[in-house]
Amino acid sequence: MKKYLICLCLGILVGALIHSVLVNNNKTFWKPVIEKTSFQYLDYSVEDIIKGIREAEAELNNNQKGKLDKTLNHTMNLLLKLEYYYLPVTEVRQLIFDADRWLSLNQTLNAKNNLAKAGNRLARIESLNGNTGLKKSIGKLDNLVKEAMLEIDGPYKQAAARLEAAGAEANLMLLKGELILSGGDETMDGIK
């Protein structure tokens, strides 16, 4: 009887250890991706807009119509960049980062929804713009978002790597905004 009791206790102990190892291996701990993000592009744009409005106000007071038109045109262009590029791409970046967080929490449906929203937003940015450089950058980011969407149900590490690549590309697009918006040899008469 004593042998039977010792074997039973050892069996329970081994079973508990195996269960503990299996349960701990299946857990995915949240390791959020921390990207070096900056909102300086928004600060600079807003500062330039405020400066332009103040210049326009001064030119209006001094009756300098020709200068006023140029200043107002420049200020409107800055507002259009904010509306059609900087703010939407910032939103896309946030959706991608949030998708990564959802994936880390094993909520793939929420991650997919975020990526779908990001894809829709990118399509909208692209449809509202004729700038070739911008279309190329948006297309590259859109492909990365689609690849992440395809990998989301696969192995965690692959899906997380795709999301990280998409997030890094969105971040890069924001940092290089003025280069992308310049479109190389094209001139911008407004970004719409």
PyMOL commands that set and color helices and strands:
alter all, ss='L'
color gray80, all
select helices_A, chain A and resi 2-26+40-61+65-104+108-127+132-151+156-175+177-182
alter helices_A, ss='H'
color red, helices_A
deselect
rebuild
show_as cartoon
